[in-house]
Amino acid sequence: MGKRRQQVRLVGLALALALVAAACGGGDDDEGGGGDQQAAPEKGGVLRTAISDFGFTNGFDPTGEYVAVGIDLFGALGRTLMATKHIADAPGNEVFPDLAAAEPEISDDGLKYTFKLKPNLKWGPPLERNITSKDVAYAFQRINAAPLVAQYGFYYYGVVKGMDGKAKSAEEPVSGIETPDDSTIIFNLEKPTGDFLQRLILPAAGPIPQEVGKCFKKAGDYGRYVMSSGPYMLQGSDKLDISSCEAMKPISGFDPSRSITMVRNPNYDQASDNLRSNYVDGITMKIDTNIDDIFSQIEAGTLDSSVSDQPPKPVLQQYVTDAAKKPYLHSNSGDRTWYVTMNWAAPPFDDIHVRKAANWIMDKQGILQAWGGSTVGEIATHNIPPIVLGGLLPASEYNPYPSEGNRGDEAKAKEEMKQSKYDTNKDGVCDAKECSNLVMINRNVTPWTDSEAVVVSSLEKIGVKVKPRELASSAAYTTIQTVKNLIPIALNAGWGKDYADPYAFVGALFDSRSIIATGNTNYPLLGMTPEQASNLGIKYPEGVTIPSVDADVDACQKIPNTQADQRNQCFADIDKKMMEESVPWVPYLWVNNLTVTGKTVSKFEFDQFSGYLSFTQMAVNNKETIS
């Protein structure tokens, strides 16, 4: 459970955050965006935000959407059996009943979970009925339906009986889920799963009304018709004609190319919910590809807050050095790693020596400076942030590819490269044809564009010549998540935990059983077998056996969450094994999420679950309305 991991924090990271908090004029639970720290939050107004790109990976359909901003928004639109309080730090990882009336009844063998729903919880308009156990069961039927591409369905496949992600449609019941009445749902598991309650906080596990969901049989299509079970709903939901599938037109409050607008759900009962405060009357998020403009509007008062875009270096410098602006910069642990991913199925990265050489040569200090310096985070020396490992493997104690000032070690990189089949004359430079013209996917916004030159020049020193292809965030993700594209290397990717357990890092990213044709997040294809490659329609690399950590993951999963130290150590050992034996990434940054708010924010709160601002806990005093 999430309560375990909250007691231990990485000392170095905690100190860095404390210094930033001091520079920013306060802690993360400000009673304001920098204004009156004593003012009690009042309800009303509109939380106005902007983002350079939604970055959605599955059209905002909760069944498959797997980008943190989407998960952040779902916290306002929907409720799940269990949920967090959408607040910062340790308390923000604790899990509580939400739709459930209480903690579930769990059988002695850990294989049966029985939930009772709170009475009289209603769907938002145009549905005028209670939320039932069958709505939750239908959500799991959607997860199990292959055509809907549930991107994190692996959390449930092989766990809930009857779930393997291969159902032909969402109309097929899941054999391991029972709904004896409208207020009771029973999950029968294949094996004891100590973090099962945490898996139920993910948006895909929230209820979906079958009378609407059944109309959308392709991945992502339901995203423009999401029905509300939470405090807010998409503007225009009440106008949706659900008399037939043909009658339904996209809800006006979500335009994938422009904006999302949410208003209060009139059927939501605040008395049933002690996890969300819901101060604001509305929430807007518009797309603005000019990041400088986003922060200019926050300062001008036409926006209230940033979301996921980090302040450009000149803007960040102002907030760090200007005493008047410091209170409006908020720094929170993102529980997140940014990294360069390398594809085992794409030469020359099918050679372990090339992968190791890339780690030796990388100028991580240069990348950190391109991002804005130590304020934005700490140089990553391995894959899983120490904070997710309960404080294990801090950078000061574990760095398998050390270099002076973290600038890269060219001599050691070339010694490694000499062992590669792609270095034909053994001079430490990758000189085979496979080493040139390698497409490297990247985002088309700062700080990724700023760090791009550092990565390109670092790799060029060992003969790996990449050609950056800059795309909008969503396009960058969908490109590398489509296995057939065989993207050899990418700079755009980052990962934050799905919930407070190291499995939420390892399972999605490195377990071969998580590999799927589209929406894939195991970008290096770690552990892929020849049979999987054939099913995916790609060629398995010749003369290579791609390393696997599947057995190691299974061993860690047998350790109950109650044995936190042992479980963390087990996953830490996997991380070390990957860094030294399979080398899936070049991890370069454990990031702090920076949020800039304006004077119109009367209460700032960070959502540790999603890793971004908390839509259900922030308050504004702008008196805006949504017409």
GUDO-826644 format. One record per residue (C-alpha): x, y, z. Coordinates in steps of 0.25 Angstrom, whole numbers, plus 5000, padded with zeros to 4 digits. Each point is the difference from the previous one (the first is absolute). Example, Ala and Ser with C-alpha at 12.3 -4.5 7.8 and 13.67 -1.06 7.14 Angstrom:
504949825031 500650144998 
//
This chain:
500050005000 500450144998 500250035015 501249925000 500950084991 499750145006 500849995012 501449994993 500550114991 501350024993 500850095008 500750074989 498750024992 499350055013 501150105003 499950054985 498550015001 500250075014 501050104993 499050034989 498950025009 500850105008 500350074987 498550004996 499650065014 499249885005 499649865000 499249924991 498750015007 499950154998 498750075004 500250084988 500750024987 500950105006 498950095005 499350005014 500649885007 499050015011 498750024991 499149885001 499649944987 498650054995 499349924989 499750064986 500850054988 500649924989 501449945001 500650044986 501249924995 500749984987 500949894995 500949994987 499449874996 499049905007 500949894997 498949905000 500449864997 498649944998 499150124997 499650025014 499249875001 500349965015 500049854996 501450034993 500450145002 501449995007 500650145000 500150075014 499250124996 498849924996 500149925013 500050145007 498850044993 499249875003 500250035014 499050114999 499149934990 499949865006 500049925013 500549865002 499849905011 501250045007 500850144998 501050095006 499750145006 500750074988 501050075009 501550015001 501149925006 499849885009 498550025003 499750014985 500449854998 499149955011 498849924994 498550015005 498649954997 499450104989 498849934993 500249895010 499250015013 501249955008 501349914998 499749874993 499749875007 501349924996 500049855001 501049935009 500849954988 500050144993 499249954988 498750065002 499750155001 498550045003 499650154999 498750075004 499750134993 499650125007 498550024998 499350104990 501250054993 499650054986 500650024987 500150144994 499050044989 499549964991 499949875008 499050015011 500349875007 500849945012 501449954998 500049855001 500949885002 499749964986 500650144995 501349965007 500049864994 499850064986 501250085002 500849875002 499449944988 500550124992 501449985005 499949854996 499650044986 501149994990 499550104990 499950115011 501549995003 500150025015 501450055001 500249965015 499149874999 501249925005 499650045014 498849924999 500349894990 500449875007 499650065013 498450014999 499549864995 499650014986 500850124996 501149984990 499750124990 499549914989 498550025000 499450034987 499150115005 499650075013 498749925000 500749885005 499949985015 501249985009 499949875007 500750045012 499150125003 498649985007 498950105002 499049935008 499250135002 500150154996 500950045012 500949885001 501249964991 500949885003 501449984993 500549865000 501550004998 501049904994 501050035011 500250085012 500350144996 500450095011 499950134992 498649974994 499450115007 501050104994 499749954987 498550035002 500350155001 500450014985 499050064991 499849884991 499449935013 498950115001 498649974996 499550024986 498650004996 499749894990 498950074993 501050114995 501349925000 499549894991 499950104989 501550014999 500749884996 501450064995 501150045009 499950155004 498650024994 499350015014 500950125004 499150114994 498849945007 500549975014 498950005011 500250065013 499949925013 500850115007 499950145005 500250064986 499549974986 500450044986 499250124996 498949974991 499849865006 498550035003 499850034985 500549864996 498849924993 500249855005 498749954994 500949924990 501449994996 499750074987 499450125007 501350035009 500950114995 501350045007 499850085013 500450144998 500850015012 501249924994 500650044987 501349924999 500750114992 499650115008 499549995015 499349935011 498950075008 499449945012 498850055009 499449955013 499249874999 498650035005 499849865004 501349985009 499849995015 501150075007 499549945013 500449864995 501450054997 501050035011 501249994990 499850124991 499750155004 499550054986 500250155003 499950054985 498850004992 500749974987 501349954994 500550044987 501349954993 500350064986 501149964991 501150114998 501249954992 500750135004 500649965014 500550145003 498650054997 499449915011 500950065010 499850144995 498549985002 500149945014 500850135004 499050094993 498849935007 499349944988 500549865005 500049955014 501049884999 501049924991 499749854999 501249924995 500850094992 501350045007 500350155001 501150034989 501350035006 499950164999 498649995007 500549905010 501250095004 499050115003 499249925009 501249955007 500750135002 498950115001 499550005014 498650054996 499949884990 500549895009 498749975007 499449964987 500949894996 499749875006 500949885000 499649865003 500649864998 499549944987 500449865004 500450004985 501249964992 500350074986 500949914991 500549974986 499449864996 500749914991 499349894992 500549865001 499449964986 500750124993 501549994996 500950045006 499350005013 499949854999 501450005005 500250015015 501350074998 499450124992 499050015011 501050015011 500950094992 498850104998 499950005016 501550035001 500050114990 498850085004 500250145005 498949995011 500550145006 499850064986 498649955000 499750045014 500450144996 499250004988 498849975009 500350125009 501049955010 499949935014 498650075003 499349914990 500649875006 501249915002 500849924990 499549864999 501049895001 499049884999 498649974995 499150015012 500050125009 500649975014 498750065006 499249894993 501049905006 499850055014 501350085000 500949884994 501050034990 500350155001 500950064990 501150025010 500049855002 499749934987 500550064986 500449894991 500550094989 500750115008 500850124994 500650135004 498950105003 499049904993 500550064986 500349864995 501249914999 500549994985 501149915003 499249905007 498950014990 501049974989 500549885007 498649955001 499750034985 501349924996 499349875005 498850034990 499849934987 499650144994 501550055003 500649934988 501450055002 500050005015 500350155002 498950035010 499150064989 498749944995 500449994985 499049904994 498950054991 499049975011 500650115008 499650124991 498750074997 499349945012 498650075002 499950065015 498650045004 499950125008 499050105005 499950144992 500050085013 501050045011 500749955007 500149884991 500450084988 501150075009 500649875004 499949944987 501450054995 500649955013 499549864997 500450014985 501450045002 500249905012 499749894991 500750054988 501349985008 499949854999 499550004986 498549995003 499450104990 498550035003 499050094992 499150075010 498550004996 499250105008 498649975002 498850055009 500049935013 498849914997 500649964986 501449975006 499449915010 499049934990 501249984990 500949935010 498949925006 499749934986 500949895000 500049984985 500650144998 501349945006 500550145005 501549975004 500150115010 499250115007 500250125009 498550045002 499749895011 499850015015 499349925010 499450035013 499449895009 498649954998 499849985015 501050005012 500749864998 501249974992 499349904992 499250124994 501450044993 500549864996 498749934996 499650104989 501450034995 500949875001 499149885001 499849934986 498649965004 499650154999 500550014985 498850034991 500050044985 499450145002 500150085013 501249935004 500850065012 501149895000 500850084989 501349935001 499249874998 500749945012 499849855001 499349994986 500049854995 500149964985 498549965001 499650135005 500850074989 499349924990 498650035006 500450155000 500449994985 501550045002 501349924999 500749955012 501550045000 500949904994 501049945010 499550065012 499149965012 499350125006 500249995015 498849995008 499650045015 498749935000 500449895010 500650105009 498750085000 499249885003 501049985012 499850145005 498549994998 500049885010 500550095011 498750075007 499950155001 500149985015 501549964999 500350144994 501549995002 500249874993 499150034989 500750134997 501349935000 499549904990 499650104990 501350085003 500849874996 499250004987 500450144997 501449975002 499949884992 499450084988 501050115001 501249904999 499549894992 498850044991 500250155000 498650044994 500250155002 500950125002 499350065012 500450145002 499150085010 499149975012 499150124998 499450105010 498650044994 500050155000 498750084999 499850154999 498850065005 499450144999 499550105011 498649954997 500349865006 499650015015 500349855003 501149924993 500049855001 500849894993 499549864997 501049905003 499249894993 500050074986 501350085002 499450134997 499150115006 498749955007 498850054993 499149955011 500850075012 500450144994 499250135002 500050134992 499450145002 499950044986 498450005000 500049954986 498849924995 499849904988 498950034991 
//
